[in-house]
Amino acid sequence: MVKIGIYPGSFDPVTNGHMDIIERSSKLVDKLIVSVLINPKKNAGLFSVDERMDMLRESTSHLSNIEIDSFSGLLVDYAKYKEASIIVRGLRAVMDLDHEMQMAQINKNLSADVETVFLVTRAKYSFLSSSAVKELALFHGDFDDLVPQYVRDKLKSKFQ
């Protein structure tokens, strides 16, 4: 049986912290679906869903078992649709854990067949967020080491 995992997120934009989780979790499953959440409760974001998916495709092109997708609605329904048994979540700090545990317990209640796996982000990325990267890009700060090169180029062209 093929073990499929899903790593959901907004990825607006994908950071090296996201890439750390993607690369490490891709070794734990046969196929990892990195999926952009379309959240009607949040604003549109800096990048469109298609742009985010493009950046993810380019940034993960060195990994052979990655699928890039998008979804809206309940994550467990999406997991069932994709025949995934694992949800991957990254943890940067202790404050992430409370929210992520709550979501994992809700998801487990909705679907007993889907497990949530938490991966702790490497210490050098524990401070990193898409919001921080966008702010650095907006004010022309140095963010070169925080995102994949393709994403860096897209951000720089957005804020020229």
N, C-alpha and C positions, 0 to 999 in steps of 0.2 A: 504494500500500500504506500502511495506517495504521500509524504508528510508536507503539507502546505501551510505556510505561515503568512500572516498579514501584518504589515507595519503601516498603520494609518497615521495621518497627520495633515497639517495644513501646508507645510513645506513652502512657506512664502517669505523667503526662498529656502531651499535646502542648504544646510550648513555642514561644516565638517563634523559637528556633533551628530547630526543625522547620519552622515556617511559612516561614522564610527559604528553606530547601531546597525545600519544596513549591512555593512561588511561582516560584522561579527555574527549577526543573526542569520545571514545567508549560509553560514556554515552549519547551522543547527537544523535546517530544513532542506528538503529536496527542491522546493520552489518557494521563493519569497515574493509576495505581492506587495509592492510599495504603492499605497493608494492615497490619493489626495482626497481629503474629506471636503465635500461641498456642504458648507454649513450656512443655511439661510439666516441663522441668528447673528452671524458675524458679517462685517462689511466685506466688500468685494476683495479687498486686499490689494497689494501693490501689483502682483502678477496675476494674470488670468489662470484658470485651471489648466488650460492648454499650455501656457507658458511654463507653469510649474512642472507639468508632466514632461515637457521637452527638456527642462533642466535636469530632472531626475533621470530621464533616459540617457542623456549625455553623460551625466555624472556617474551612472552605474554601468556604463557600457563595458567595463572591464570584468563584470560579474556575469557568469553564464546562466545563473538560475533565478534571475530577477524578471518580474513582470511589472510594468508601470500601469496603473489604472486610476480611476476616480470613482467615488460613490457618494450617495447621500442616504439618509435614513439611519436605521439602527445598524451598528457594526456587526452584531451577532447575526442579523438577517443576511448581511453582505457576506459574512464568513460562511454561512450555510450555502449560499448561492455559489460561492467560489470553492466549496468543499474544503475549506481550511479548518484545521483543528487547533491552531495556535494563533494568538494575538500577541504581537511583540510591542512592548512599551519601553521607552527609554526613561531612565531616572537621572536627573542632573543633581538634585539635592533632596534633603529630607522633606522639604515642603512639597515636592512633587509626589512623594509617596502617599500621603493622605488622600489626595484626589484620585490618583491612579488605583489605589486599593479599593476605593469606593466604586469606581467604574468597573473594575475587575469583578467585584462581588455582584454588582448588578448584572453584568454580562453572564456570569456563571449561573445566576438565578434564572436568566432567560434561556440559556442554552448550556446544559450540563456537559455537552460534548466538546465545548471550546474552552481551552486553557489559556490563561494570560501568563506570559513570561516577561519578567522584568530584567532588563539589562542596565547596569549602572554605567553611565557614560564615563569615559576616561577623564581623569582629574583635569587635564588640560582643556577640556571642553565643558566643564561643569558650570561655567559662567555664561556660556554661549546660548543665545537665542536668536531666532529670526528677527525679532523686533530690534534687538541691539545691533544686528548687522545692517538692517534698513536705516537705522538712525546714523550709524557711522557712514554709510554710503551717502545719505542725504547731506551730511555736513562735511563730506570729502575727507573723512578720517581713514586711517589705515585698517582695512579689513581683509587684506590679501591672504592672510593665513587662516582665515575663518570660514572660507567657502571654497568649493572647487573652482578651478580656473574659469570654466565656462560660465558659472554662476557669477563670478566676479565681473566678467566682461559684460554680462547682461545687466548687472546692477549699475556698473559705471555708465553704460549707455542710457539707462533709465534716468540717471541723475545728472546728465551732462547739461 
